[in-house]
């Protein structure tokens, strides 16, 4: 008998810092919606490192409850630092230990990318007077 690998059900988990300001937290929701539209309805969830819900742990628990087998954490941070190198991976790993067989992967922060350079130039062109 040939063993068949179980189907991978993947979710992209966008992780930002979180804020006490609701309009700041709403921005990552808008990014997630745009990702879903551009990625053909791919599973996309959001989580906040602190100060807002859902937490990383709660989001991972929700994904696992939906049968997700792989979560790709995408830090919504510009550069590497303590949050992207330690805090996010530690919180995610702690939550994943509650779910046997769940695979976690983490992407690099947004960092230096030509498309971000384009965005900076566009924003500079559209700057308003103080």
N, C-alpha and C positions, 0 to 999 in steps of 0.2 A: 504494500500500500504506500502511495506517495503522500508525504505530509504536505499540506497546503498551508502557506503562511497566512495568518489572519490579516484581514484588510486593515490597512492603516487609516485611521480617521484622525486627520490633523487639524489643529486649530492654531492660528496666529494669535498670540496674546501680546497686545501692545501695552507696555508698562511705562507710565510716566511717574513723576514725583508725587503728584497729588497736591491739592491746594485747599485752603479754607474757602476760596472764592469759587462759587459754582460755575461762573462763566469760564474760568480757567479749566475746570474739570470737564466742562461740556466740549471743549475743543478736541479732546482725544476721542470723544464719542463721534464727532464729525469726521475725524480722520478714519476711524473704524468703518463708518458708513461708506466713505469714499473708497476704501480698500475693498469692501464687499462688492461694490459696483464694478470696480476695475478688475477684480480678480475672479470674476464669474461666480459671485456668490460664495466665495470661500468662507469658511468659518473664521470669524474674527471676533475676539473678545477684548475687553480692556481691563486693566487693573492699575491700582495706584500703590506706590511704594509706602506712602503714609498720608495721613491727614484726610483721606477720603475713602469711600467705599466704591467698588469692591476692592478688598485687599488682594494681594497676590495669592495668598493661601485660599481665600474664598473663591477666586476666579478659577484656580486649578481644581478645587473640589467640585465646582460646577461643571467644568469640562469633563472631569472623570465620571461624574454622574450621568453625563450625556453619552458616555461610551467612547470618548476621545482616547486615542492610544498614543498620540504624539502631540506635544505642545512646543511651539517655537516661540520663545519669548523674544520680543523685539523692543529693546529699550528706546523710548522716545526721548533721548538725551543727545545733545550735540557731541559731547566728547567723553572719553573714558575717564573714570574716576572711581571713587569709593562705592558709589551707588551701583554702577554697572559692573564693577569687578568683584564686589563683595556682597553688598546688601541684597540686590536682586537675586543673584544665584543662591545665596544662603536661604532666603525666604522660600524660593521656589523648590529647592531641594528638600527643605523641611516638609513642605506640603506634599511633595511627590512621594515621600516615604509612607504616606497614608494610603497610597494607591499602587499596589504591586503591578508591575508590567507597564507602567506609564513612562514613556520616554520624553525627556526634556532636552531641548536644545536652546542655545541662546545666541542671538545675533549680535554683531558689533553695534555700538551706538552709531548714530547717523554720520558723525565725523566729517572729514573732508571728502566731498564728493562734488563733481563738476555740476550736478544739478542744483546743489545747494549754493554754489557760487553764482549760478544763474539767478536763483531766487534773491540773493543779497543784492545783486546788480539791479534787478527789477524793483525791489523795495527801495533802493537808493534813488532810482529814477522817479518813483512815485512819492517820495518824502514830502511832507507838508511843513509849512512854516510853523514855528512856535508862536 
